[in-house]
Amino acid sequence: RIRPLPWFFRGLVWTSLIFGIEGGTGTLLKMIIGRCPWDYTGTPLAAWGGTIRLDYAPLWFGVGLGFEQLHDLLHRIRISL
C-alpha cells in the first residue's frame, strides 16, 4: 500500500512500524514478565520507557527498504517457478 510513495516516505513508514513493534512488544514484556530483554534505559536517545533507541532510526529505515527488495526478489522467484 505504501509502494506509490517516494522512497524517503516509505523509509519513514517502515521506521515507524518497526519502532512501534519494538516499543509495543518491549512494553508488553515489561508488563507480563517485568523486564524487556533489550532494555535501553540509560543509553543515549533511549525512548518509550527504554524499549527503543532513536539512534537506531537510520538502521530501521534501511532495513525496511531492504525488506521491500527482499519481497520483490521472492515474488520474482515464485513467479518464475
Secondary structure, DSSP 4 states (H G I P E B T S, - for coil): --TTS-HHHHHHHHHHHHHHHHHHHHHHHHHHHS--TT--TTSTTEETTTTEEGGGHHHHHHHHHHHHHHHHHHHHHHHH-
